[in-house]
Amino acid sequence: MLDKLNIVKQRFDEVSDLIIQPDIIADQKRYVQLNKEYKDLKVLSDKRDEYIELTNNIEEAEEIIADGSDAEMLEMAKMQLDEAKSALPKLEDEIKFLLIPKDPEDAKDVVMEIRAGTGGDEASIFAGDLFRMYTKYCESKGWRTNVIDLSDGTSGGYKEIHFEVSGEDVYGTLKFEAGVHRVQRVPQTETQGRVHTSAATVMVIPEAEEFDVQIDPKDVRIDYFCSSGPGGQSVNTTYSAVRLTHVPTGLVAQCQDEKSQHKNKDKAFKVLRARLYDMELAKKQAEDAAKRNSQVSSGDRSAKIRTYNYPQGRVTDHRIGLTLYDLQNIMNGDIQKIIDELMLVENTEKLKEASEIF
């Protein structure tokens, strides 16, 4: 393990020198990439220092015990040896996980889409509840959210809403939210007090840079129209809203959130790039999932992943069989405990896969 850590330290020293070079600082794309690599390598470099200190403590304690001439020193050495030996396995597991190559997608910002599914007006209201849950969660993480496009529900909520989330390791965290979310509760329109089941679909798409996806302008049909509000009335009389259709795939992206046609067009292209990138990513994830039979990253966007049961105050994640009786806090954005459990399962699978490396 120390050999691998020494290679990491060598690369860390190289990157430390590179990020202060004027030509690197002038190249923003290269600088951002190296800065991210520097942060990741620094964590491993610090763990290397901890590992060396622990193994040195073990060697030192064993030498004192072997000598055995001073009773007081002998007692201290035994304590030092016990502490170091009990800490070493945990540290080794942490290092093993950190040495597993990270998915480059995890660091990306995302475009999220929430669509009302079965359940009519109640499904739209639930889509609105999910949007509120995610915006509150993002707020707690210090991430920025920005609505791209939305279609209001007739009785509240949204038929669909698209929004960006930007911050640190956004996709690596929110990717677990993709799938079908079910709600079981008594709708506001229900007069008999019966519990109904409705659903909404959540998509989490990593944002693609221009160098990730090349779009031929000839393949895109651009339509301009007036922005509309609730009930379909026109919000303004200028053709500021933009709809893009990628002819080869039939994918559509639109934006009417900004007053400027130019800004709406830029946002719509960002969504279109992300969707094209997501198509390729979905194929790759499905292949990876088939190889390792993963519970979490199944790649199946239509899978029912979670149920929110209001009468029982219960939230169940079906992928890992996790049930929490804390629905009110979860709907107020406290979803980190669910994500932590999903991450734990995925990380355990990754460690199993990488075990032969070590």
N, C-alpha and C positions, 0 to 999 in steps of 0.2 A: 504493500500500500504506500509506503514511504517513497518508493521509486516513482509512482504515479503523481504523488504530491510534489515531488521535486521538479517534475516536468511542468506542473501547474505553476510553481513558483518561478520557474524560468520564464514562462510565457507572461506571468504577471509583471515581472521586472521589465520585459520588452514593451508591454502595453503601457506601463507607467512612463517609460521614456517617450513612447510615440505620442501620447496625448498632450504633451507639452511642446511638440514641434509645430512651428508656425504654419507649415504647409498642410499639416493635418487639421489644425484649428480652422484654416481657411476653407477646407472641404467639409461642409456641414454634415453631409450624409455619412462620410467616413468617420468624422469626429463622434457623432451620435452612436454609431455602431461600436467604436472602440471604448467609448465611455461606459456603455452598457456592459461590454465584456470586462472592463476594469472592475466594475462593481461586483459582477459575478465571481471573478477570480479572487477579489479581495476577501470574500467570504471564505473561499477555500484556502487561501493563503493563511488567514487567521486560524482556521481549523488545523492547518499543518503545524503552526506554532504550538497550538494546544497539544497536538498528538506527540510532537517531539518532547515537550515538557513532561507529559505523562510517562512516556517510555523511558526518559532519563530518570524520572523519579523512581520507577520500578527497578531499573538497573542499580541505582544508587542504594536503594533500600535493601536489595538482595545482597549487595556487597557488604553492607554493614552487618546484616544478619549472618552472613557467612563468616565474617570476622568474629562476631559475638563476644568481644572483649569488654565492652561497657554495657552494663545492664540498662541504664537509663536510655542510652542511644539505641539499644536493641529494641526497647519498648516503642520508642518514637518511630523507628524504622518499620516495625511491624504495622503500626497505624498508617504510616505513609503508604506502605505496600498494599494494604487492604483498600484504602481510599482510591489509589490509582488503578488497581485491578478492577474495582467495581465501576469506576467511571469510564474505563477504556472501551468496553463493548458498546456502550451507548454512543460514544464519540465515533467509533468505527462505523456504526450504522448510519450516523449523520453524514459522515464523509462519503460512504458508499452511495448514498442517495444524491449527494451534491455532485459526485463524479459522473452520474448518469447524464448523458447529453440532454439538454433542455429542448423542448419543442419550440422552435423559433416563432411559432404562431402565438404562444402564450403571452408574449410581451406586447402584442398588438392591441390597439384600440378596436372597438367593435361598433357595428350597426346592429341594433336590436329591433325585431319586428314582433309585435303582439297582434294576433288576429282573433277576433271572436269566432268560435266554432259553433257546435250544436248548442241550442238553448235560446235562440232568438234574442230578445232584448236583454235577458238576464246574462247571456254570454258576453254581450257588449259591456254591460256594467262590470262584470268580472274582469274583462280585459282592462278596464279603467282601474280596477283595484290592483291588478298586477303591475300596471304602469306606475301607480303610486308607490307600491312596495319596492320596486326596483329603483325609482328615483330617490326614495328615502335611504335605501341601502347605499347607493352611489354617493349620496351626500355624506353618509357616515364614514366612507372610505376616502373622502376628499377628491372624488372623481367628478368631472364635469359632464353634464348631460345637455343635449341640444336636440330639440324636436325637428325632424326633417319634413315629415308629412303625416297627416292624420285624417281620418274619416269618422265623424262623430256618430255615436249610436242614437237611435230615435228617442230612447228614454234615459240617456246618460251613458257615460263611458265611451268606448270607441269600437267601431266595427273593425278598424285596424289603426295602428299607430307605429311609425318608424322613428327611431331616435338614435343619435350617436352617443357613445360613452367613451371618454378619453381619460387616461390616467396611467398608473403603473400596473403592469401585468393584468390588464383588464380581461382579455380573452381567456387567459389561464384560470381566471376565477369564475367568470360568468358562463363559460362554455357548458358547465354542468346544468344550466337552466334551460337548455334547448330541449323542446319536446312538448307534449300535450299536458296541460294542467287542467285538472277537473275540480269543480266546486260543487258541494252538496249543501244546499240551504233552502230556506223558504223565500222565494222571490217577492219583491215588493208588490208585484201585480197579482200574487196568489191570494185568493179570498178564503180558501178552505184550510190554509195553514199547512199544506203538503210540502214536503221536501222535494225539490227538483235537482236534477244533475245537469250541469252545463259545463262547457269546456272552452278553453282558449289555447291557441298554439303560440309558443314562443320560439323565435329563431334568433340565434346569436352568431353573427357573421364577422369574422376578422376583417378589419379594413385593409384594403389592398392599395399599395402605392402604385404609381404609374409604371414603375419598372417591374412590378409583379404581374401586371396584366396589361397587355397592349391591345387597345381597341382601335380598329380601323374606322375612321369617321364615316366611310362609305357604308359601313354595316349598321349605322345608327340612324333611325328616323326621329326627328325632333319635332314635337308639337308644342305650340304655345297656347295658353288659354287663361281665362280670368280665374283668380283664386276664388274659392267658394267657402262659405262658412256653414254653421248648423242649418239644416233644412234645405241646403243647396243654393241659398241666395248668394249673389255675387258680392264679394268683399270689396273689390275695386274694379275699375273699368279698364285697367291696363292689362295687357296680356303678359303678366309677370310670371305666372306659373308655367312650369316646364315638365313635359313628359317625354322620356326617352324610350324608344323601343329598339332592342338589339335584334335585328332581323334574323340572323342565323340561328339564334336560340329561342327567340320569342320572349326573352326576359324584358320586363318593363320596370322603369324606375321613374318616379316623379317627385317634384318638390314644389310647394307653394307657400312655404313658411316665411320666406324673405320677400321684401317689397321689390327688390332688385331682380330683374330677369337673369342677369349675369350670375348673381350669387346662387339663385335657384338652380341654374344650369350646372354650376360647379358642384353643388351638393348632389344633384341627381346623378352626375357622372361618377361621383364618389360611391354612391349606392350601387350603381350599375357595375362598376369595377369590383366592388365587394361581392356582389351576387355571382358574377362570373368566376371569381376566385373561389367562392364557396362551393360552386358546382364541382370543381376539381378537388377541393379539400374533402368534400363529402365522400367522393369515390375513394380517396386515400384512407379516410377514417374507417369506411366500411371494410376495406381490405385489411387494415390493421386489426380491427375488431374481430374479423373472421379468423385471423391468425392466432390471436391470443384469447378469444372468447371473453372479452372484457364485459363486466357488468355495467360499467359507467359510460365509457365512450363508445357506445354501440354504433354510432353513425346513423341510426334510424331516427329520422326527424319526426316520424309519425308515432313514435312510442309514447304510451301514457306513462309519465314519469312521477306525477305527484297528485295527491288528492287533498283538498282543503274542506274538511267537514265541520260546518258551523255549529250544528246542534250539539256535537260532542267536543267542540273546541280543539279539534285534532287535525294535525297535518301529517300525512304519511308519504314518504318517498319510497316508491315501489321498487326501485332498482336495488336498494340495499336493505329494504325491510325496516327502515327507520321510522318510528312514530313518535311525535312530540305533541304533548297537550299544552300548546302555547300559541294557539292560532292568532290571538290578538296582537301579540308582540311581533310575530312573524309577518303578518300583514302590514305592520308598521315598519317593515324593513329589516327586522332582526333575523336575517337568513344565514348569517355567518356560520352558525352551529351546524346547519344542514350541509353547507358547502365544505366545511372542515371534515365532516364524516365522509363525504364523497371523495374529497382529495386524499384522505387516508387510505381508502380502498384502492384508488388509482395508484398511489405511491407504493403500496404494498405489492401490487401487481408488477410495477416497474422494477422493484427490488428483486422479486422472484426471477424476472427475466434476466436481470443483470448479475445474478448470483454467480454464474459460471465465470464472469470476468474477474472476480475477486477470488 
